[in-house]
Amino acid sequence: MAVTLVATLALSSAALAQDEGVERDYQIPLPEAPEGEVTFTPPHERDLPDNQYGDMVRKGRDLFVDTQSLRGEYVFNDQNCANCHLDAGRLANSAPMWASFGVYPAYRGKNDKVNTLAERIQGCFTYSMNGTPPPTGSEPLVAMQTYLHWMSTGAPINESLPGRGYPALEEAEQAPDRARGAEVYAAQCAVCHGDQGQGQKVGERQVFPPLWGDGAYNWGAGMHRVNTAANFIKANMPLGKPYSLSDQQAWDVAAFINSHERPQDPRRRTLDTLEETDATFHSHHGFYGDEIDGRRLGDHADFGENPRPLDG
């Protein structure tokens, strides 16, 4: 959730082309969304029933949009779920929630096991919110699950829908370049996210999220991966101008943003060294453990405001 419920996951050709009769391999991450027109439309809030179910859906929506209401209990940075899942999780190609409910439980390579939807949401709190996952059965978690359940009304089960996740970019023609990315950031991103990636507030309300520093997603969040951030940026940023950046610009600015420090990967608490954490959890397109501007990223014990160990 700042990321994100969710992020575009690695795929295998064996999991593609369901319309060609290829059997899905359930022991690999979710397949990329099929190409084609987005045809699914989530229900309207005006149609919610006036009963306990409807009340729980509304509660889940409110938490999704204003996850900061859980600050200090389950959230320890400046992120809201809706920062990475735009339009309250309704927008296609922004990892919409209506496309996620029906594909879980699913295997995730990140923790090498089959995850329920509840566990997937809990993971977003741990990493994207730099927080502590709401316990199974708790009202916040049930409310969010109910919101996702309602938004998927009429969607097929066990099928990856067009518009799910963030559309995957092809590899950049040139290697992503932080210096070029800094120019894109200054011209296109800083007006909302600040010159120092600090985000923007109106009064006490965080209206645009920080992209690095203690208020950002931590080093374990999916959005710290350069490819995931590039996919999101291309399809959704600058806000209101999707697909206005070139592919190269999206790659470059993602590299610039994600080459800045952020709260430590909470899994670092369970391992002895940075090197072990890097080797165990960061074999992907990211800068964790790399030396940037004379400093090795992640070489610190700054877990942001989160005072709690991984297991809460």
N, C-alpha and C positions, 0 to 999 in steps of 0.2 A: 504494500500500500504505500509512501511518498512515492512513490514510488510507487505504490503498488501494490492490489492483489496481484495483480499480477503481472509476470514478465514473459517475454517470448522465450520459449525453451528450445534447446537443441532438438533437432529432429533427425529421423532416419528415413531413407527412401523406402524401407519396408513398411513404414507407417503411413505413407502417402497414398493418394489416389483411391480413396474408399469407393469412389464411383466406378473404379475399374475392377472392383472385386478383390482388391488386396486386403487380406485379413490384417487387422490391427494387431501389432505386437504390444501387449500390455506391460511388458517389462522394459520399455523405453519411455522417455519423456513424451508428453503429449505432442501429437503431430501438429505442424503448422496449419493455420486455418486455410481452407481451400480458397482459391481465387474465385472471383465472380461477384456479382451484385449482392449487397447485403439486403436480405429480404425480411429478416426477423425484426419485429417491432415490439419492444416491451410494453406492458400494459400502462395505462395512465393512472396517476395517483387519484384522480377524481373517481375512479372506479373501485377504490379500496372499500372493503366492507366496514361497517361501523360496529366492530366487535373486537374481541381480544386479539384475533389474528391481525386485523387491520391495525390495531394499536401497536402491535409488535413490529409490523412492517415499518410503520412511521418512526418508531424508536430506532430501528436499524438504519433507516435512511438518515435520520438526524445524526447518528453516530458516524456514519460514513462520510457525511459532509463536514461535520464538526467533530472530528476525532479528538481534537484538543480538549473537548469537554472531559476526556479521560486522563488529562495531563496530571502527572504525579502519581497516578495509580497504575495505569497500564501503558501510558505514553510518556516518553522522556525526551522528545525533541519537538520541533515546530511543524510537524507534518500532519496532514489529513489524508485519509484514503483517497478523497476526490482529487488530490493533487496529481496522481498518476493514473486515475481512472476517471476521466473527465465527464462532466454533466451528470454528476452523482452516480457514476458507473454505468451510464446509459449509452455513451458515445461509442459507436463502432470504431475499430482500429485503435482504441485506447484501452485495451484489455477490459471490455465491458463485462459487467457481472452477469448479465443474462446468458452469456456464452460460457460461463465458467461452471455454473451449478451442475449442469448435466454431464460434465466430463469427469467429475470426482465421485468416488475415490479413484486415485490414479497414482502410478509410480512416479517418484521424483528422485532424480539422481542426486540432488542436493543433500538429502539425508538417507538415500539408498533404501527407501522403503515405500510401501503404498501409503499414501496420505489421504485421510478423509478431508472433506471440505473444512471442517472445524479446525483440523491441524494446519491446513493451508492458511487460514485466516490467522491462527495463532502465530505462525511463522512470520507473517507480515508485521505483527506487533513486535516480535523479537528483533527483526532486522530493519524494516522500513521505518518503524516508529521508534527504533532504538529502545524498546520497552520490554514489558513483561506480558506474556500472553494471558488474556482472560481465561479463567479456569473453564473446563468443560462443564456445560450446564449453567454457567453464569448468565445473567440477563444480557450483558453486552454481547456476548458471543452468540447466544440464541437469537437476539434481535438482528444481528448482522446476517446470520444464516437465513433467518426468515425473510429478510429483505431480498437476499439473493434468490431464494426460492420463489418469492412472488414475482420478481422481475423476469424469471425464466418461464412464466406461465405460457404454455403453448409451444415452448421450444422442445425439439426432440432430445431424447436422452441418449447419452453415449455417442454423440456425434459432434465433431468439430465444425462449427458454423463459420461461414464467411463473416469477417469482422472481428473474430476472436483474437485476442492478444494484440501485439504490435506487428505490423507487416515487416518482414525481414528484408533488410537491404542486402544487395550484393556487396561483396568485398570492395572497398574503396580502390579506385584506380591508383591512387598514391597512398602510402601509409598515412594513417591519421596523424596530423601534425598539431601539436599544442599551440605553437605560435600562430598558425593560421586560425586555429580555433579561438584564440584570445581575441582576434580581430572580429570574428563573427559574434562572439559573446558581447563585446563592447557595442557593436552596431545593432544587435537584434535581441539580446537577452537582458542586459544590465538594467534596462529601463524598468523591468519588473523584478528581477532577482537581485539587483544591487551590484555595485562595482566589485564588492568583495564576496559575492555569492551569499549575502546575508538574508536575502528575501526582503519582503516589504510588509510593514504593518500599517493598519489604520487604527489608531488608538492602541488598544491591547490585542486587537484581532489580527492574526497573521493571514494576509490576503494572498501573498505569493510566497512559496516555500523557499527556505535556504537550500542551496545546492552543495555547499560544503561547510565545514565547521561543525560545532557541537549541535546545531539545530537541524542538521541534515540527516539523511539515511546513513546508516553505519557501513563499515567495510564488509559486512556479511549480506547486505541487501542486494537483490538482483540488479537494481538500477546502477550499482557501482561498476557493473560490467560495461565496457565501452560499446559493445555491439547492442546491448539492450537499450542503453541510453540513446544511441544513434537511431535505433528503430523508432523509439518513442518520439524523439525530437522531429524526425522527418515527417511523421504522420500527424503530429499535433502541435508543433511549435514553429514560430512564435504563436502565442495564443490567438486564435481567430484567423491565423494564416497558415493552415496546414499545407504541407507539400510545397511551400514557397522557397525553402532552402534546397540547394542541390544535395545530392547524395554525399559528395565530398565534404560540403560544409557541415552536414549532420554528423559525419564521422569525426571531423576536426573539432567541432565544438564539444562533442561528447568526450573526446580525449582531453580537452582542456578542463572541462568541469571535473572529470573523474581522476585527474592527476593532482587534486587538492586533498588535504587531510580532512578526515572526518572521524567520528567516534570509532573506536576499536571494534573489530569483529568480536562479538560476544563469545564465540567459540574459542577465542584466544585464552579465555579463563581456564579452559580444560587442558591446554597444552603448555609445554615448558618453554618453547621458543617461538620467535617470529618465523624462523625458517621452517619449523615443523607446521605451523599454521598455514603458511604460504603453500607448502608442498601438499598438505592434506586437503585444503579447501579452495585453493585459488589457481587451479589449472585451467584458466579461462582467460578471456581477453580483458584484462584489467591491470591496474598499476600497483596493487597491493604488494609490498615487499620490494618494489623497484626504487632505485635511487633517482630522485627528481630534484633538480636545483640543489644538489649537494646534501639532500636529506632522504633517508630511506622511509618511504611511506609505510605507515603502520607500526613504526618502531617507537611505540609509546604505550602507556598504560591508561590513556584517556578514554574512558567509556562514556563520555558525555555526562549527562545528568543521571543516568541510570545507576543506582547504587546497588543493584541486585545481581546475583550470579545468574548464569544461563537458566538454571532450573527454578529460578524464582524463590 
